[in-house]
Amino acid sequence: MNKLIIAGNGFDLAHGLPTSYNHFMDAFWRDLKENQDDDLVKEVVYLDPIFQDHFDEGEILNFKDFESNIHKYLQNNLRGFEYQLEKYSFSQRGMSRSYGKEVVLFKFKNKFFKELNETQSIQNWVYVENEYYQALKSICKDEELEARQKRERVIKLHEEFEQVKQLLEIYLKQKVVETYDFNAFSEKDHPKPFNILRRFVGKESNEEKLKLASEFSDRDDEKFMFDLDPSESKKQKVVKFNSYIVNFNYTPTFVNYCGYLLLEEKQLAHINHIHGELSEENIVFGFGDEMDEDYKLIEDMDDNEYLRYFKSFQYSQNSNYKDILRYINSEKFQVIIMGHSCGLSDRVLLNTIFEHDNCRSIKVFYYQNGEYDNYTEIVQNISRHFNDKKLMRTKIVEKTLCEPMPQIQLPKKK
């Protein structure tokens, strides 16, 4: 039985890497003072080059702190002026004429980035891609706009979305890939993740062989799990599989594990960077739910600009998507979820995998912190990718046979 491993951002987070949406967004505001002259940053926000003292009103760890500093600065240092807190600006009253009628301390130039910061419900990258999709649908459904106006707004949205994508690439390169030592961890220091991955990239232990059959609802699948080892005199059953990793992350975390284990176990495995790699500058970032009822509305706009950031068309730039299809069509397989939230943003791909006849089982490695865990949340997300809910219930492995992802900390480079 083949093993298809789906690795998402939670896999990086389990290694102590600051790759979450909040990590990225907080770093933007924390480092804004030193980065404000960067050309890309200047396309996203405007800061008055003269009035800079608001940075010193207090420590800035996130947007809320930055916003608080602006308010404090206006209230404490600009008495005698009329100011608008919502716009972070103040009007001239007795100031030098060189400043004009209004001086703006700060403003968002990127509307999409502004809305991301003002939306408190955003928790991870799936929500960001969903926000983009909601903004796109809102433009399409606006009956007060003419076709020309809609197109102009979509082009502007895509320019702003691309800026956020570029900010993310820079952040991941500078604050993650160039900061953390991906070669410094070893099995000796962190045996748990190595032991887990060895089951799917390396060899199964005898104990794991006995557990494996219980992860499938159809007992006929057992004949696809095992083979007779010709090297054993007693012809013992051994687990047979080829591993295939669908890596949704842009980082090299999973690559380093596989390099170590494949060399050790001499197993066959392939890593598919379905969302691209930072080193190749080809990352996929957008929305991927063509099953949504409003997708037809966007298609019917009959303008390819509206489809620019749909993942299906980004997947067509290389063979990664078709490679996955070839793998799942070749033989029966079990899906292993490691750190992927299974949100709707990747529905076009996950539905194809989960509802495929060769997909016999879906096993989840979940996040656990004390009494809290997100197993149920992940399973609920998985269910949304199934049109056939009865089929879904036969494929998902129950929680008692699943386990939490070990949490470790990769060291920073010295």
C-alpha positions as CSV (number, residue, x, y, z in Angstrom):
1,M,0.0,0.0,0.0
2,N,1.6,3.3,-1.1
3,K,1.8,6.2,1.3
4,L,0.9,9.7,0.2
5,I,2.1,12.2,2.8
6,I,0.6,15.7,2.7
7,A,2.8,18.2,4.6
8,G,1.5,21.7,5.4
9,N,2.5,24.7,7.5
10,G,1.8,22.9,10.7
11,F,4.8,20.7,10.0
12,D,7.1,23.7,10.0
13,L,5.4,25.1,13.1
14,A,6.0,21.7,14.8
15,H,9.7,22.4,14.3
16,G,9.5,25.8,16.0
17,L,9.7,27.8,12.7
18,P,7.9,31.2,12.6
19,T,5.9,30.4,9.5
20,S,2.4,31.2,10.6
21,Y,0.3,34.1,9.3
22,N,0.6,35.9,12.6
23,H,4.4,35.5,12.6
24,F,4.6,37.1,9.2
25,M,2.3,39.9,9.9
26,D,3.7,40.8,13.3
27,A,7.2,40.9,11.8
28,F,6.1,43.5,9.2
29,W,5.1,45.9,12.0
30,R,7.9,45.0,14.3
31,D,10.5,45.8,11.6
32,L,8.7,48.6,9.9
33,K,10.9,51.4,11.2
34,E,14.0,49.9,9.7
35,N,12.3,48.7,6.5
36,Q,10.3,51.8,5.7
37,D,12.6,52.8,2.9
38,D,12.3,49.5,1.1
39,D,10.5,50.0,-2.3
40,L,8.0,47.2,-1.7
41,V,7.1,48.4,1.8
42,K,6.6,51.9,0.3
43,E,4.1,50.4,-2.1
44,V,2.1,48.9,0.8
45,V,2.1,51.7,3.4
46,Y,3.0,55.4,3.6
47,L,4.9,56.9,6.5
48,D,5.6,60.6,6.8
49,P,9.4,61.0,6.6
50,I,9.5,63.9,9.1
51,F,7.1,62.8,11.9
52,Q,8.8,59.6,13.1
53,D,8.6,59.9,16.9
54,H,5.6,57.7,17.1
55,F,7.9,54.7,16.7
56,D,9.3,55.5,20.2
57,E,6.0,55.7,22.0
58,G,6.3,52.0,23.0
59,E,7.5,48.6,21.9
60,I,6.0,47.4,18.6
61,L,5.3,43.7,18.4
62,N,2.3,43.8,16.1
63,F,-0.2,46.0,14.3
64,K,-2.2,46.7,17.5
65,D,1.0,48.1,19.1
66,F,1.8,50.3,16.0
67,E,-1.8,51.6,16.0
68,S,-1.6,52.4,19.7
69,N,1.7,54.3,19.2
70,I,0.1,56.5,16.5
71,H,-2.8,57.3,18.8
72,K,-0.5,58.1,21.8
73,Y,1.6,60.3,19.6
74,L,-1.3,62.3,18.3
75,Q,-2.9,62.7,21.7
76,N,0.3,63.6,23.6
77,N,2.3,65.7,21.2
78,L,-0.1,67.4,18.9
79,R,-2.3,69.4,21.2
80,G,-3.8,72.4,19.4
81,F,-4.3,70.4,16.2
82,E,-7.3,68.7,14.8
83,Y,-6.5,65.1,14.1
84,Q,-8.4,62.1,12.8
85,L,-7.5,58.9,14.5
86,E,-9.1,56.7,11.9
87,K,-6.8,58.2,9.2
88,Y,-3.8,58.7,11.5
89,S,-3.6,62.3,10.2
90,F,-3.9,65.8,11.5
91,S,-4.9,69.1,10.0
92,Q,-2.9,72.3,9.9
93,R,-3.7,74.9,12.5
94,G,-0.9,77.4,12.8
95,M,1.7,75.0,11.3
96,S,4.3,76.0,8.7
97,R,2.7,76.3,5.3
98,S,5.3,73.9,3.9
99,Y,3.2,71.1,5.4
100,G,0.1,72.0,3.5
101,K,-3.4,71.7,4.9
102,E,-3.0,68.2,6.2
103,V,-0.1,66.0,7.2
104,V,-0.6,62.3,7.1
105,L,1.5,60.4,9.6
106,F,0.6,57.0,8.2
107,K,-1.8,55.4,5.7
108,F,-2.3,52.0,4.0
109,K,-1.7,52.2,0.3
110,N,-2.6,48.5,-0.2
111,K,-6.3,48.1,0.6
112,F,-6.1,44.3,0.7
113,F,-3.2,44.4,3.2
114,K,-5.3,47.0,5.2
115,E,-8.3,44.6,5.4
116,L,-6.1,41.7,6.5
117,N,-4.8,43.8,9.4
118,E,-8.3,45.0,10.4
119,T,-9.8,41.5,10.2
120,Q,-9.4,39.9,13.6
121,S,-10.7,36.5,12.5
122,I,-7.8,35.6,10.3
123,Q,-5.9,32.7,11.9
124,N,-3.8,31.1,9.1
125,W,-2.8,31.3,5.5
126,V,-6.0,29.6,4.3
127,Y,-8.0,32.5,5.7
128,V,-5.8,35.0,3.7
129,E,-6.5,33.1,0.5
130,N,-10.2,33.0,1.4
131,E,-10.1,36.8,2.0
132,Y,-8.7,37.2,-1.5
133,Y,-11.5,35.1,-2.9
134,Q,-14.2,37.0,-1.0
135,A,-12.8,40.3,-2.3
136,L,-12.8,38.9,-5.8
137,K,-16.4,37.7,-5.6
138,S,-17.5,41.0,-4.1
139,I,-16.3,42.9,-7.1
140,C,-18.0,40.4,-9.5
141,K,-21.3,40.7,-7.7
142,D,-21.3,44.5,-7.4
143,E,-24.2,45.4,-9.7
144,E,-23.5,49.2,-9.5
145,L,-20.1,48.7,-11.3
146,E,-19.8,48.7,-15.0
147,A,-17.6,45.9,-16.6
148,R,-14.7,48.4,-17.1
149,Q,-14.8,49.4,-13.5
150,K,-15.0,45.8,-12.3
151,R,-11.9,44.9,-14.3
152,E,-10.0,47.9,-13.0
153,R,-10.8,46.9,-9.4
154,V,-9.8,43.3,-10.1
155,I,-6.4,44.4,-11.6
156,K,-5.9,46.6,-8.5
157,L,-6.8,43.7,-6.2
158,H,-4.3,41.5,-8.0
159,E,-1.5,44.1,-7.7
160,E,-2.1,44.3,-4.0
161,F,-2.3,40.5,-3.6
162,E,1.0,40.1,-5.5
163,Q,2.6,42.6,-3.1
164,V,1.5,40.5,-0.1
165,K,2.9,37.4,-1.8
166,Q,6.2,39.2,-2.4
167,L,6.3,40.3,1.2
168,L,5.8,36.7,2.3
169,E,8.6,35.4,0.1
170,I,11.0,38.0,1.5
171,Y,10.0,37.2,5.0
172,L,10.4,33.4,4.6
173,K,13.8,33.8,3.0
174,Q,15.2,36.3,5.6
175,K,13.5,35.3,8.8
176,V,13.2,31.5,8.3
177,V,15.4,29.9,5.6
178,E,18.4,32.2,6.2
179,T,17.9,32.3,10.0
180,Y,17.4,28.7,11.1
181,D,19.8,25.9,10.7
182,F,18.0,23.1,8.8
183,N,21.0,20.8,9.0
184,A,21.6,21.0,12.7
185,F,18.9,18.7,14.0
186,S,19.5,14.9,14.3
187,E,17.7,11.8,15.3
188,K,19.8,11.6,18.4
189,D,18.5,15.0,19.5
190,H,14.9,14.6,18.3
191,P,14.1,10.9,17.9
192,K,10.2,11.2,17.9
193,P,9.8,12.9,14.5
194,F,12.4,10.6,12.9
195,N,10.6,7.5,14.3
196,I,7.3,8.7,12.9
197,L,8.6,9.5,9.4
198,R,10.6,6.3,9.3
199,R,7.2,4.4,9.2
200,F,6.3,6.2,5.9
201,V,9.6,6.9,4.3
202,G,11.6,4.1,5.8
203,K,10.7,0.6,7.1
204,E,7.8,-0.4,9.3
205,S,8.6,-2.2,12.6
206,N,6.9,-5.5,13.4
207,E,4.7,-3.6,15.9
208,E,3.5,-1.2,13.3
209,K,2.7,-4.0,10.9
210,L,0.1,-5.3,13.3
211,K,-1.4,-1.8,13.8
212,L,-1.6,-1.0,10.1
213,A,-4.6,-3.2,9.2
214,S,-6.8,-1.5,11.7
215,E,-6.4,1.8,9.8
216,F,-8.5,0.5,6.9
217,S,-12.2,-0.2,6.8
218,D,-12.0,-2.6,3.9
219,R,-10.3,-5.8,4.9
220,D,-9.6,-6.6,1.3
221,D,-7.0,-3.8,1.4
222,E,-4.8,-6.0,3.5
223,K,-3.5,-7.9,0.5
224,F,-2.2,-4.5,-0.9
225,M,-0.4,-3.7,2.4
226,F,1.9,-6.7,2.7
227,D,4.2,-8.7,0.5
228,L,6.4,-11.8,1.2
229,D,10.1,-10.9,1.8
230,P,12.1,-13.2,-0.5
231,S,15.2,-12.6,1.6
232,E,13.5,-14.2,4.7
233,S,13.7,-18.0,4.9
234,K,10.3,-18.0,6.6
235,K,8.8,-15.8,4.0
236,Q,7.5,-13.3,6.5
237,K,5.1,-10.6,5.5
238,V,6.6,-7.2,5.1
239,V,4.9,-3.8,4.5
240,K,5.3,-2.8,0.9
241,F,4.9,0.8,-0.2
242,N,6.4,3.7,-2.2
243,S,6.3,7.0,-0.4
244,Y,5.1,10.2,-2.2
245,I,5.3,13.5,-0.3
246,V,3.1,16.3,-1.5
247,N,4.8,19.3,0.2
248,F,2.7,22.4,0.5
249,N,5.4,24.3,2.3
250,Y,8.0,26.6,0.7
251,T,10.7,25.7,3.2
252,P,13.3,22.8,3.0
253,T,12.2,21.2,6.4
254,F,10.8,18.0,4.9
255,V,13.5,17.7,2.3
256,N,16.2,17.4,5.0
257,Y,14.3,14.6,6.8
258,C,13.9,12.6,3.6
259,G,17.5,13.0,2.6
260,Y,18.6,11.4,5.9
261,L,16.0,8.6,5.9
262,L,16.2,7.6,2.3
263,L,20.0,7.3,2.5
264,E,19.6,5.2,5.6
265,E,16.8,2.9,4.5
266,K,17.4,2.8,0.8
267,Q,13.7,3.3,0.2
268,L,12.1,5.0,-2.8
269,A,10.3,8.3,-2.2
270,H,9.5,11.4,-4.2
271,I,8.9,14.9,-2.9
272,N,6.5,17.0,-4.9
273,H,6.8,20.7,-4.1
274,I,3.2,21.4,-5.3
275,H,3.3,25.0,-4.1
276,G,6.9,25.7,-5.4
277,E,10.1,26.5,-3.6
278,L,11.6,29.7,-2.4
279,S,14.9,28.8,-4.0
280,E,13.2,28.5,-7.4
281,E,11.1,31.7,-7.0
282,N,8.0,29.9,-8.3
283,I,5.7,29.8,-5.3
284,V,2.0,29.2,-5.7
285,F,-0.2,31.5,-3.7
286,G,-3.9,31.9,-4.5
287,F,-7.3,30.2,-4.2
288,G,-8.1,26.6,-5.2
289,D,-11.8,25.9,-4.7
290,E,-13.4,25.6,-8.1
291,M,-16.3,23.6,-6.5
292,D,-17.6,26.8,-4.8
293,E,-21.0,27.7,-6.2
294,D,-19.8,31.2,-7.1
295,Y,-16.8,30.0,-9.2
296,K,-19.1,29.8,-12.3
297,L,-20.0,33.5,-11.8
298,I,-16.3,34.4,-12.0
299,E,-15.7,32.1,-15.1
300,D,-18.7,33.7,-16.8
301,M,-17.1,37.2,-16.6
302,D,-15.2,35.9,-19.7
303,D,-12.0,37.7,-18.7
304,N,-8.9,35.8,-17.8
305,E,-7.7,38.5,-15.4
306,Y,-10.3,37.2,-13.0
307,L,-8.7,33.8,-13.0
308,R,-5.1,34.9,-12.5
309,Y,-4.7,33.7,-9.0
310,F,-6.6,30.4,-9.1
311,K,-4.3,27.6,-8.3
312,S,-5.4,25.3,-11.2
313,F,-3.8,27.7,-13.7
314,Q,-0.7,28.1,-11.5
315,Y,-0.4,24.3,-11.4
316,S,-0.4,24.2,-15.2
317,Q,3.0,25.9,-15.2
318,N,4.8,22.7,-14.5
319,S,4.2,18.9,-14.2
320,N,3.7,18.7,-10.4
321,Y,-0.1,18.4,-10.5
322,K,0.0,15.7,-13.2
323,D,2.7,13.8,-11.3
324,I,0.3,13.6,-8.4
325,L,-2.4,12.2,-10.7
326,R,-0.1,9.6,-12.1
327,Y,0.8,8.5,-8.5
328,I,-2.7,8.2,-7.2
329,N,-3.8,6.4,-10.4
330,S,-1.1,3.9,-10.2
331,E,-1.9,1.9,-7.0
332,K,-3.9,1.9,-3.8
333,F,-2.6,4.4,-1.2
334,Q,-3.1,5.7,2.3
335,V,-3.0,9.5,2.9
336,I,-1.0,10.8,5.8
337,I,-1.8,14.3,6.9
338,M,1.1,16.1,8.6
339,G,0.5,19.7,9.5
340,H,-2.0,20.6,6.7
341,S,-5.3,22.2,7.9
342,C,-7.1,20.8,4.8
343,G,-8.9,24.2,4.3
344,L,-11.0,25.0,1.2
345,S,-8.2,27.0,-0.4
346,D,-6.7,23.7,-1.6
347,R,-10.0,22.0,-2.4
348,V,-9.4,21.4,-6.1
349,L,-6.4,19.1,-5.3
350,L,-7.5,17.6,-2.0
351,N,-10.9,16.5,-3.4
352,T,-9.2,14.8,-6.2
353,I,-7.0,12.8,-3.8
354,F,-9.5,12.1,-1.0
355,E,-12.4,10.8,-3.2
356,H,-10.1,8.8,-5.5
357,D,-11.0,5.1,-5.6
358,N,-7.4,4.2,-4.8
359,C,-7.4,6.3,-1.6
360,R,-8.2,3.7,1.0
361,S,-7.5,5.6,4.3
362,I,-6.8,9.1,5.6
363,K,-4.7,9.3,8.8
364,V,-4.2,12.6,10.7
365,F,-1.3,13.7,12.7
366,Y,-2.7,16.6,14.8
367,Y,-1.5,19.4,17.0
368,Q,-1.8,18.9,20.8
369,N,-1.2,21.4,23.6
370,G,-2.2,20.1,27.0
371,E,-5.8,19.1,26.9
372,Y,-6.4,20.9,23.6
373,D,-5.9,19.3,20.2
374,N,-7.2,20.0,16.7
375,Y,-7.9,16.5,15.4
376,T,-11.7,17.2,15.2
377,E,-11.1,20.5,13.4
378,I,-8.9,18.8,10.8
379,V,-11.4,16.0,10.2
380,Q,-14.2,18.6,9.8
381,N,-12.1,20.4,7.2
382,I,-11.4,17.1,5.4
383,S,-15.2,16.4,5.3
384,R,-15.7,19.5,3.2
385,H,-13.7,18.0,0.4
386,F,-16.0,15.0,0.1
387,N,-19.2,15.1,-2.0
388,D,-19.9,11.6,-0.7
389,K,-20.1,11.9,3.2
390,K,-20.6,8.1,3.6
391,L,-17.4,7.5,1.7
392,M,-15.7,10.1,3.9
393,R,-16.6,8.3,7.1
394,T,-15.1,5.0,5.8
395,K,-11.8,6.6,5.0
396,I,-10.9,8.7,8.0
397,V,-8.9,6.9,10.6
398,E,-10.3,7.3,14.1
399,K,-8.5,9.4,16.6
400,T,-7.4,6.4,18.8
401,L,-5.3,5.2,15.9
402,C,-3.9,8.7,15.2
403,E,-1.3,10.7,17.2
404,P,-0.1,14.2,17.8
405,M,2.9,15.7,15.9
406,P,6.0,15.9,18.1
407,Q,7.0,19.5,18.8
408,I,10.7,20.4,18.5
409,Q,12.8,23.5,18.0
410,L,15.2,23.9,15.2
411,P,18.2,26.1,16.3
412,K,19.1,29.3,14.6
413,K,22.3,29.6,12.6
414,K,25.3,30.7,14.6
